[in-house]
Amino acid sequence: MEENKVTLDLSKLSMPNMEFVVYIVALIVAAIVITASDTLTIASWFQFYLITTAIYILSRGIAKAHNVTE
């Protein structure tokens, strides 16, 4: 009887691309700035989050479209 072994091969895990790292860092920095600010509110962070996410998704779409071969 064959046993099913589950192994974790770390060499096959893909690292996040640099755009994703910059996106996450920008959101964290914005959260820190808004927490320290007296005039900015959570609505300001959410608006920044929406705009940043839209730009990130657009940039990934452009990057994927650039690599398409027919």
CYANA upper distance limits for C-alpha pairs under 8 A (distance plus 0.5 A):
  9 ASP  CA     13 LEU  CA      7.87
 16 PRO  CA     20 PHE  CA      6.82
 16 PRO  CA     21 VAL  CA      7.44
 17 ASN  CA     21 VAL  CA      7.18
 18 MET  CA     22 VAL  CA      6.70
 19 GLU  CA     23 TYR  CA      6.59
 19 GLU  CA     56 TYR  CA      7.91
 20 PHE  CA     24 ILE  CA      6.73
 20 PHE  CA     56 TYR  CA      8.25
 21 VAL  CA     25 VAL  CA      6.66
 22 VAL  CA     26 ALA  CA      6.48
 23 TYR  CA     27 LEU  CA      6.88
 23 TYR  CA     52 THR  CA      7.78
 23 TYR  CA     53 THR  CA      8.34
 23 TYR  CA     56 TYR  CA      7.57
 24 ILE  CA     28 ILE  CA      6.77
 25 VAL  CA     29 VAL  CA      6.57
 26 ALA  CA     30 ALA  CA      6.54
 27 LEU  CA     31 ALA  CA      6.63
 27 LEU  CA     49 TYR  CA      7.23
 28 ILE  CA     32 ILE  CA      6.80
 29 VAL  CA     33 VAL  CA      6.67
 30 ALA  CA     34 ILE  CA      6.58
 30 ALA  CA     45 TRP  CA      7.12
 30 ALA  CA     48 PHE  CA      8.32
 31 ALA  CA     35 THR  CA      6.58
 31 ALA  CA     45 TRP  CA      7.01
 32 ILE  CA     36 ALA  CA      6.74
 33 VAL  CA     37 SER  CA      6.54
 34 ILE  CA     38 ASP  CA      8.37
 34 ILE  CA     40 LEU  CA      6.02
 34 ILE  CA     41 THR  CA      6.90
 34 ILE  CA     42 ILE  CA      7.69
 34 ILE  CA     44 SER  CA      8.21
 34 ILE  CA     45 TRP  CA      7.25
 40 LEU  CA     44 SER  CA      6.49
 40 LEU  CA     45 TRP  CA      8.44
 41 THR  CA     45 TRP  CA      7.33
 42 ILE  CA     46 PHE  CA      6.65
 43 ALA  CA     47 GLN  CA      6.64
 44 SER  CA     48 PHE  CA      6.75
 45 TRP  CA     49 TYR  CA      6.49
 46 PHE  CA     50 LEU  CA      6.67
 47 GLN  CA     51 ILE  CA      6.79
 48 PHE  CA     52 THR  CA      6.42
 49 TYR  CA     53 THR  CA      6.42
 50 LEU  CA     54 ALA  CA      6.66
 51 ILE  CA     55 ILE  CA      6.73
 52 THR  CA     56 TYR  CA      6.59
 53 THR  CA     57 ILE  CA      6.62
 54 ALA  CA     58 LEU  CA      6.62
 55 ILE  CA     59 SER  CA      6.56
 56 TYR  CA     60 ARG  CA      6.73
 57 ILE  CA     61 GLY  CA      6.67
 58 LEU  CA     62 ILE  CA      6.73
 59 SER  CA     63 ALA  CA      6.64
 60 ARG  CA     64 LYS  CA      6.57
 61 GLY  CA     65 ALA  CA      6.51
 62 ILE  CA     66 HIS  CA      6.59
 63 ALA  CA     67 ASN  CA      7.18
 64 LYS  CA     68 VAL  CA      7.14
